[in-house]
Amino acid sequence: MFNQKGKQSAIRKLEEHIGVEVQGVDITRSINAETFQKLREALYTHAVLIFHN
């Protein structure tokens, strides 16, 4: 878990080898440096990031 502008966000693993679901991050708005770093790390580690809505 991490904070995005005071809101709790999470990265949840979907499959053993590939893909995570990102919750609580609105990618239509600017994100802070901490969130960007977490998303970058998740992308490098899991190759696929899934955002809903």
C-alpha positions as MATLAB code, in Angstrom:
seq = 'MFNQKGKQSAIRKLEEHIGVEVQGVDITRSINAETFQKLREALYTHAVLIFHN';
ca = [
       0.000    0.000    0.000;
       1.025    3.568   -0.599;
      -0.569    7.007   -0.540;
      -1.692    8.967   -3.586;
      -2.744   12.458   -2.482;
      -3.981   11.191    0.887;
      -5.821    8.217   -0.620;
      -4.765    4.627    0.045;
      -3.598    2.822   -3.048;
      -2.594   -0.797   -3.560;
      -0.969   -3.119   -6.045;
      -2.469   -6.619   -6.054;
      -0.823   -9.537   -7.831;
      -3.130  -11.261  -10.328;
      -1.143  -14.231  -11.547;
       2.004  -15.940  -10.349;
       4.204  -14.790  -13.234;
       2.666  -11.698  -14.813;
       0.301   -8.838  -14.077;
      -0.899   -6.723  -11.170;
      -4.052   -4.733  -10.527;
      -3.516   -1.153   -9.377;
      -6.231    0.166   -7.056;
      -6.812    3.708   -5.850;
      -4.731    5.540   -8.464;
      -6.414    7.945  -10.880;
      -4.119    7.955  -13.922;
      -6.157   10.714  -15.567;
      -4.597   13.146  -13.068;
      -1.003   13.909  -12.175;
       0.628   11.531   -9.704;
       3.284   12.209   -7.104;
       6.862   10.948   -7.278;
       6.278    8.157   -4.746;
       3.340    6.777   -6.734;
       5.259    7.027  -10.003;
       8.169    5.083   -8.490;
       5.850    2.371   -7.125;
       4.156    2.005  -10.514;
       7.512    1.886  -12.306;
       8.785   -0.827   -9.959;
       5.567   -2.813  -10.421;
       5.832   -2.527  -14.211;
       9.446   -3.721  -14.240;
       8.635   -6.596  -11.887;
       5.269   -7.757  -13.282;
       5.294   -6.487  -16.916;
       1.533   -5.678  -16.924;
      -0.357   -3.086  -14.881;
      -4.171   -3.123  -14.917;
      -6.109    0.019  -13.980;
      -9.899   -0.054  -13.657;
     -12.135    2.888  -14.560;
];
